[in-house]
Amino acid sequence: MEVILKEDVTNLGHKNDIVTVRPGYGRNYLIPRGIAILATESAKKVFAENKKQQAHKEEKIRNEAQELAKQLEGKKVTIGAKTSSTGKIFGSVNNIQIAEALEKDGFNIERKNISIAEDAVKEVGSYKAVVKLHRDVKVEIDFEVVSE
């Protein structure tokens, strides 16, 4: 079953992609929630026309994301956390704290666009996170967790 995605879906595709999914997944999950529409011939024609109109806007957004990526490249963020005497953090550091630290530096990035390479950051040290600014633009930033 082919569907046209109306929004980004993790591990499936991006907005306006035509993807093939199992019939039950499309019929029972994607279409009722408004995440996708059925890819009929008429829907594909409308989709092609909309894609032509969106191309210019998409290029502008991509260029803005690349400019932001250049500013973020080599950026190092410091995050303070309460720790024990051995250097273990009470709790863990996640994408919310990274987004807040970036916002203090003047970068407004949604937390859902930040992913940490490690499963959970539970100790003081240096780590890396990937910031997805656009479907084609990703930048890796370093962050350091220090004891408060």
C-alpha positions as CSV (number, residue, x, y, z in Angstrom):
1,M,0.0,0.0,0.0
2,E,1.4,3.4,-1.0
3,V,0.7,6.4,1.1
4,I,1.8,10.1,1.0
5,L,3.2,11.3,4.3
6,K,1.8,14.6,5.7
7,E,4.4,14.9,8.4
8,D,7.8,13.4,9.3
9,V,7.6,9.8,10.7
10,T,10.7,8.4,12.4
11,N,12.2,5.3,10.6
12,L,9.6,5.7,7.8
13,G,10.1,8.9,5.9
14,H,9.8,12.7,5.7
15,K,6.9,14.9,4.9
16,N,5.6,14.6,1.3
17,D,7.4,11.3,0.7
18,I,5.6,8.5,-1.1
19,V,6.3,5.3,0.9
20,T,5.1,1.8,0.8
21,V,3.7,0.4,4.0
22,R,1.8,-2.7,5.1
23,P,-1.9,-2.3,4.5
24,G,-2.9,-2.6,8.2
25,Y,-0.3,0.0,9.3
26,G,-1.5,2.5,6.7
27,R,-5.2,1.8,7.1
28,N,-5.3,1.5,10.9
29,Y,-2.7,3.9,12.1
30,L,-1.3,6.4,9.6
31,I,-4.5,7.4,7.7
32,P,-6.9,7.7,10.7
33,R,-4.4,9.9,12.6
34,G,-4.0,12.2,9.7
35,I,-0.3,11.4,9.3
36,A,-0.7,10.1,5.7
37,I,-3.1,9.9,2.9
38,L,-3.7,7.1,0.4
39,A,-1.5,7.6,-2.7
40,T,-4.2,7.4,-5.5
41,E,-3.5,8.7,-9.0
42,S,-5.3,12.0,-8.4
43,A,-3.5,12.4,-5.0
44,K,-0.2,11.8,-6.8
45,K,-1.0,14.5,-9.4
46,V,-1.9,17.0,-6.6
47,F,1.2,16.0,-4.7
48,A,3.4,16.6,-7.8
49,E,2.0,20.0,-8.3
50,N,2.4,20.9,-4.7
51,K,6.0,19.6,-4.8
52,K,6.9,22.0,-7.6
53,Q,5.5,24.9,-5.7
54,Q,7.3,23.9,-2.5
55,A,10.8,23.5,-4.2
56,H,11.7,27.2,-3.9
57,K,10.6,27.4,-0.2
58,E,12.4,24.2,0.6
59,E,15.7,25.6,-0.9
60,K,15.4,28.7,1.3
61,I,14.8,26.6,4.4
62,R,17.7,24.4,3.6
63,N,20.0,27.4,3.2
64,E,18.9,28.8,6.5
65,A,19.6,25.4,8.2
66,Q,23.1,25.2,6.6
67,E,23.9,28.7,7.9
68,L,22.8,27.7,11.4
69,A,24.8,24.5,11.1
70,K,27.9,26.6,10.3
71,Q,27.3,28.6,13.5
72,L,26.8,25.5,15.6
73,E,29.8,23.7,14.2
74,G,32.6,23.4,16.8
75,K,30.2,24.7,19.4
76,K,30.8,23.3,22.9
77,V,28.0,23.4,25.5
78,T,28.5,23.0,29.2
79,I,25.8,21.5,31.3
80,G,25.8,21.5,35.1
81,A,24.4,18.6,37.0
82,K,24.2,17.6,40.6
83,T,26.6,14.7,41.2
84,S,27.8,12.4,43.9
85,S,31.4,12.3,45.2
86,T,32.3,9.7,42.6
87,G,31.2,11.7,39.6
88,K,27.8,9.9,39.0
89,I,24.9,12.2,38.1
90,F,21.7,12.1,40.1
91,G,19.4,11.3,37.2
92,S,20.7,11.8,33.7
93,V,21.4,14.5,31.1
94,N,19.0,14.4,28.1
95,N,18.1,16.4,25.1
96,I,16.0,18.9,27.2
97,Q,19.1,20.1,29.1
98,I,21.0,20.4,25.8
99,A,18.2,22.4,24.2
100,E,18.1,24.8,27.2
101,A,21.9,25.2,27.1
102,L,21.8,26.0,23.4
103,E,18.9,28.5,24.0
104,K,21.1,30.3,26.5
105,D,23.7,30.7,23.8
106,G,21.0,32.1,21.4
107,F,20.1,29.0,19.4
108,N,16.4,28.1,19.4
109,I,16.4,24.4,18.6
110,E,13.5,22.1,19.5
111,R,14.5,19.3,21.9
112,K,13.0,16.6,19.6
113,N,15.6,17.5,17.0
114,I,18.5,16.7,19.3
115,S,19.7,13.1,19.8
116,I,22.5,11.9,22.1
117,A,24.8,9.3,20.7
118,E,25.0,7.4,24.0
119,D,21.9,5.8,25.6
120,A,22.0,7.8,28.8
121,V,24.5,10.3,30.1
122,K,24.9,9.5,33.8
123,E,28.5,10.5,34.5
124,V,30.6,13.7,34.4
125,G,32.5,14.0,31.1
126,S,32.4,15.0,27.4
127,Y,29.8,13.7,25.0
128,K,28.5,14.3,21.5
129,A,25.0,15.0,20.4
130,V,23.5,15.2,16.9
131,V,21.2,18.2,16.0
132,K,18.9,17.7,13.1
133,L,18.2,21.1,11.6
134,H,16.7,19.9,8.3
135,R,16.1,16.5,6.6
136,D,19.5,17.0,4.8
137,V,21.4,19.1,7.4
138,K,22.7,17.5,10.6
139,V,25.4,18.9,12.8
140,E,27.3,17.2,15.7
141,I,28.0,19.3,18.8
142,D,30.1,18.5,21.8
143,F,28.7,18.9,25.3
144,E,30.4,18.6,28.6
145,V,28.7,17.6,31.8
146,V,30.2,19.2,34.9
147,S,29.5,19.0,38.6
148,E,27.6,21.8,40.1
